[in-house]
Structures are given as structure tokens and as C-alpha cells.
Amino acid sequence: MKLTPRKVNLFNMFKLPAAYFTGIRVKSINEKSCVVSVKHQWINQNPFKSMFWAVQGMAAELTTGALVMGKIKSSGRQISMLVLNNNATFTKKATGRIYFTCNDGEKVDDAIAKSIATGEGQTVWMQSVGKNSDGVEVSTFNFEWTLKVKN
């Protein structure tokens, strides 16, 4: 079963309601990339009239996590996944619609293949860049995922 934006968004509604109710939605997902959008609105703003950093973080993490989930599902193996580290840089106020994009699907393929081959846990750093509708970068998030085949 292939992951689709609709399936991920339904999953979020039931399993990650904070992401769903703040307006975070997967727009596209394929083997190499995932795009998530979120619009600045009352429910997700900070006192400075821009998007709260944690909402940006949820959207950014979803771009990486959805890719990891899809790759695990297509591997046919039971593999645990967990964020080990993350960091972020904020370069502009996040207002309007923000699109987060991660293009690191191939890095996940390599980490899963190594974990299957060695039986050891692997880590992979994935980056998600948030841009407003004018294409101006507002934030960049990096997430270090751990992947390990379950016995």
C-alpha cells in the first residue's frame, strides 16, 4: 500500500491531532520528497503575529517522518523509527502559507538497507526547508532519525 497525502492526513487527524487542527497538511509525497503546507492563522500564531515555531517544527518533521514511514512500509520489514536530534534556523517571519519540503528519500533508502544488512541501528539526518508563497525561505529544520530493524 502506497502512502498518499490523503492517507497521511487521515492518520494525522486520529494519531497527531495537534498537527491536524493547526492546519498542517501533506500536499505531495513520492519516493524522493514530501511537501507539507500550513497556513498562518489564529490557532497557530505566536504573540508576534507570525506562525509559532512549534507548528513550523511539526510541519517540517512531518515531511521527514512521512518519507521514513513510507520507506519502512515499502521495505516489508518491521523497523523502529525515532527522532534522536533536531535543530532549526529561522530567517524570516512565517506568515501566509508556508510550504515545507524534504528531498531526502534516498538517504532513508540507504539507512534502511544498511540496517537490514547489518542488523544494527542507523541514523540519518534529513532536512526540511520552509518557504512562503513568494518562495522566500522562512525556516530550515534538520532531524536526525534512528532506524533499526526489529527482531
C-alpha positions as a printed Julia matrix, in Angstrom:
151×3 Matrix{Float64}:
  0.0    0.0    0.0
  1.46   3.31  -1.13
  1.38   6.36   1.14
 -0.72   9.18  -0.28
 -1.35  12.69   1.04
 -4.92  11.69   1.92
 -3.79   8.65   3.93
 -1.18  10.65   5.86
 -3.65  13.46   6.57
 -6.24  10.97   7.87
 -3.56   9.35  10.04
 -2.73  12.79  11.45
 -6.37  13.51  12.25
 -6.52  10.45  14.52
 -2.92  10.0   15.72
 -1.46  13.54  15.6
 -4.45  15.82  16.24
 -2.29  18.83  17.2
 -0.78  18.79  13.71
 -4.15  18.28  12.05
 -6.01  21.01  13.96
 -3.27  23.59  13.4
 -3.78  23.16   9.65
 -0.77  21.04   8.69
 -1.47  19.03   5.52
  0.62  16.81   3.25
  0.36  18.13  -0.3
  2.54  15.58  -2.1
  4.7   12.58  -1.32
  6.75  10.3   -3.55
  9.91   8.17  -3.31
 12.24  11.16  -3.06
 10.34  14.03  -1.48
  7.46  15.19   0.64
  5.77  18.61   0.68
  3.64  19.81   3.6
  1.77  23.09   3.81
  0.43  25.1    6.72
 -1.27  28.49   6.7
 -0.65  31.1    9.38
 -3.92  31.56  11.27
 -5.18  32.39  14.74
 -4.84  28.84  16.11
 -1.15  28.51  15.19
  0.2   32.02  15.78
  2.57  33.41  18.36
  2.22  36.8   20.13
  4.27  38.41  17.32
  1.61  37.71  14.68
  3.56  35.02  12.88
  3.46  31.25  12.95
  4.57  29.65  16.22
  7.91  27.89  15.85
  6.5   24.59  17.16
  3.89  24.5   14.38
  6.65  25.02  11.85
  8.55  22.21  13.56
  5.58  19.83  13.34
  5.16  20.57   9.63
  8.87  20.16   8.96
  9.08  16.93  10.95
  6.1   15.55   9.05
  7.94  15.96   5.72
 10.77  13.8    7.03
  8.66  11.39   9.08
  6.2   10.67   6.27
  9.12   9.76   3.99
 10.55   7.45   6.66
  7.13   5.81   7.27
  6.63   5.25   3.55
 10.07   3.7    3.12
  9.57   1.41   6.12
  6.19   0.3    4.77
  7.6   -0.46   1.33
 10.54  -2.39   2.83
  8.14  -5.02   4.21
 10.21  -5.15   7.4
  9.43  -4.13  10.97
 11.68  -1.14  11.58
 11.56   1.24  14.52
 11.92   4.96  13.9
 12.62   7.76  16.35
 13.91  11.33  16.21
 17.23  11.46  18.06
 18.18  15.11  17.44
 16.94  18.21  15.7
 17.91  21.81  15.13
 16.36  24.76  13.35
 17.17  28.14  11.87
 14.58  30.89  11.43
 15.3   33.52   8.79
 12.01  35.39   8.27
  8.61  35.8    9.94
  6.34  32.95   8.88
  3.08  34.5    7.68
  0.69  33.4    4.95
  1.01  29.87   3.6
  4.3   28.08   4.29
  5.46  25.05   2.32
  7.96  22.66   3.89
  9.89  20.36   1.55
 12.19  17.43   2.27
 14.07  15.82  -0.64
 15.97  13.18   1.34
 14.13   9.97   0.4
 17.29   8.36  -0.97
 19.11   8.86   2.34
 16.38   6.82   4.05
 16.73   4.05   1.45
 20.45   3.8    2.25
 19.91   3.78   6.03
 17.23   1.08   5.82
 19.38  -1.06   3.53
 22.33  -0.79   5.96
 20.13  -1.61   8.95
 18.72  -4.69   7.2
 22.19  -5.83   6.09
 23.92  -5.32   9.43
 21.06  -5.71  11.92
 22.35  -2.56  13.59
 20.58   0.74  14.08
 21.36   3.52  11.63
 20.96   7.27  11.83
 20.13   9.64   9.02
 19.98  13.44   9.02
 17.12  14.85   6.97
 16.44  18.48   6.14
 13.15  20.29   5.61
 13.08  23.83   4.25
 10.09  26.1    4.79
  9.29  28.78   2.21
  6.42  31.23   1.95
  4.25  31.54  -1.15
  6.74  34.04  -2.63
  9.47  31.37  -2.43
 11.3   33.16   0.39
 12.87  30.81   2.95
 11.44  31.29   6.46
 13.0   28.36   8.33
 15.13  25.26   7.96
 14.81  22.21  10.2
 17.18  19.24  10.46
 16.1   15.97  12.04
 18.31  13.02  12.92
 16.22   9.84  12.64
 17.28   6.49  14.09
 16.19   3.37  12.19
 16.58  -0.16  13.47
 15.24  -3.47  12.17
 13.21  -5.2   14.88
 13.99  -8.86  15.55
